[in-house]
Amino acid sequence: MSTLLYILASPRGQRSYSTQAADAFVESYRLAHPADQVKTLNVFTENLPTFDGFTLEAKYSIMHGQKHNPQEVAAWGAVEAVIAEFKSADKYLFAVPMWNFGIPYKLKHYLDVILQPGYTFSFNPKTGYSGLVTGKPVVGIYARGGAYPAGTPAEAYDYQRRYLELALGFIGFTDIKSFAVEPTLHEGPEGAKKYLEEMLPQLREAAKVF
Ligand SMILES: Cc1cc2nc3c(=O)[nH]c(=O)nc-3n(C[C@H](O)[C@H](O)[C@H](O)COP(=O)(O)O)c2cc1C
């Protein structure tokens, strides 16, 4: 039995196109993998530790090779719990809106919590950085108000898919698949519905073999 961690990054509920697309993916995934568990993590409702005070000091202690003091131990426990939940999954699904050409700040917050030396990546002065989350597949489903197709000048503005792929690659993911529902605004609600529906067969097929 595998666990799929479904990380939602839109606060728009069922009006969200990334959520609607990812829900369809999960529906097909459940049918194809009835024994698997799907855990949902909504970064807008999750109580993530703020990255300041003793939490921040604890990170710098790690980077300076120093032991945590008691306040840092207490603060760092909340970070370790989020990382442990993330690493306990076997497969990952991200549903991500584009906000100001990047990812929503709550998803950035989540990444700031889980990208930690010694937990999800390592650093060696001779060999450089290595990801520690290896051998696991991830699917990213993106929604954007405009369109940023590969090979067009607009692609240069896409710091949403590119950033998440970079961050995931940095911590060890190599099996990364991406799907974009776009444009969700520029051609009105009818256009958005059409692009979502066009995407669904591909998503459902990908879910079956995920
Ligand atoms: C704060 C905010 C910033 C946005 N910035 C962009 C943007 O830079 N480029 C874009 O194409 N659409 C932008 N949009 C539109 C969203 O990408 C679009 O509505 C998308 O469908 C959101 O994903 P969702 O439907 O899953 O919530 C923005 C929307 C919000 C709320």
The ligand as an SDF file (V2000), in Angstrom:
LIG
                    3D

 31 33  0  0  0  0  0  0  0  0999 V2000
   -3.0160   37.0930   -5.9800 C   0  0  0  0  0  0  0  0  0  0  0  0
   -3.1930   36.6130   -7.4100 C   0  0  0  0  0  0  0  0  0  0  0  0
   -2.1680   36.8070   -8.3220 C   0  0  0  0  0  0  0  0  0  0  0  0
   -2.3130   36.3410   -9.6310 C   0  0  0  0  0  0  0  0  0  0  0  0
   -1.2570   36.4990  -10.5040 N   0  0  0  0  0  0  0  0  0  0  0  0
   -1.3290   35.9790  -11.7550 C   0  0  0  0  0  0  0  0  0  0  0  0
   -0.2320   36.0610  -12.6450 C   0  0  0  0  0  0  0  0  0  0  0  0
    0.8460   36.5580  -12.3320 O   0  0  0  0  0  0  0  0  0  0  0  0
   -0.3700   35.5300  -13.8920 N   0  0  0  0  0  0  0  0  0  0  0  0
   -1.5170   34.9140  -14.2790 C   0  0  0  0  0  0  0  0  0  0  0  0
   -1.5730   34.4380  -15.4200 O   0  0  0  0  0  0  0  0  0  0  0  0
   -2.5960   34.8360  -13.4660 N   0  0  0  0  0  0  0  0  0  0  0  0
   -2.5160   35.3380  -12.2060 C   0  0  0  0  0  0  0  0  0  0  0  0
   -3.5860   35.2210  -11.3350 N   0  0  0  0  0  0  0  0  0  0  0  0
   -4.7720   34.4620  -11.7890 C   0  0  0  0  0  0  0  0  0  0  0  0
   -4.6830   32.9940  -11.3410 C   0  0  0  0  0  0  0  0  0  0  0  0
   -3.4770   32.4000  -11.7620 O   0  0  0  0  0  0  0  0  0  0  0  0
   -5.8410   32.1960  -11.9110 C   0  0  0  0  0  0  0  0  0  0  0  0
   -7.0720   32.7170  -11.4170 O   0  0  0  0  0  0  0  0  0  0  0  0
   -5.7230   30.7090  -11.5860 C   0  0  0  0  0  0  0  0  0  0  0  0
   -6.8460   30.0350  -12.1110 O   0  0  0  0  0  0  0  0  0  0  0  0
   -5.6130   30.4960  -10.0800 C   0  0  0  0  0  0  0  0  0  0  0  0
   -5.5580   29.1220   -9.7680 O   0  0  0  0  0  0  0  0  0  0  0  0
   -6.8110   28.4060   -9.0660 P   0  0  0  0  0  0  0  0  0  0  0  0
   -7.9560   28.5740  -10.0180 O   0  0  0  0  0  0  0  0  0  0  0  0
   -6.3850   27.0050   -8.8940 O   0  0  0  0  0  0  0  0  0  0  0  0
   -7.0380   29.1170   -7.7480 O   0  0  0  0  0  0  0  0  0  0  0  0
   -3.5070   35.6900  -10.0330 C   0  0  0  0  0  0  0  0  0  0  0  0
   -4.5380   35.5200   -9.0950 C   0  0  0  0  0  0  0  0  0  0  0  0
   -4.3670   35.9590   -7.7970 C   0  0  0  0  0  0  0  0  0  0  0  0
   -5.4930   35.7390   -6.8020 C   0  0  0  0  0  0  0  0  0  0  0  0
  1  2  1  0
  2  3  1  0
  2 30  2  0
  3  4  2  0
  4  5  1  0
  4 28  1  0
  5  6  2  0
  6  7  1  0
  6 13  1  0
  7  8  2  0
  7  9  1  0
  9 10  1  0
 10 11  2  0
 10 12  1  0
 12 13  2  0
 13 14  1  0
 14 15  1  0
 14 28  1  0
 15 16  1  0
 16 17  1  0
 16 18  1  0
 18 19  1  0
 18 20  1  0
 20 21  1  0
 20 22  1  0
 22 23  1  0
 23 24  1  0
 24 25  2  0
 24 26  1  0
 24 27  1  0
 28 29  2  0
 29 30  1  0
 30 31  1  0
M  END
$$$$
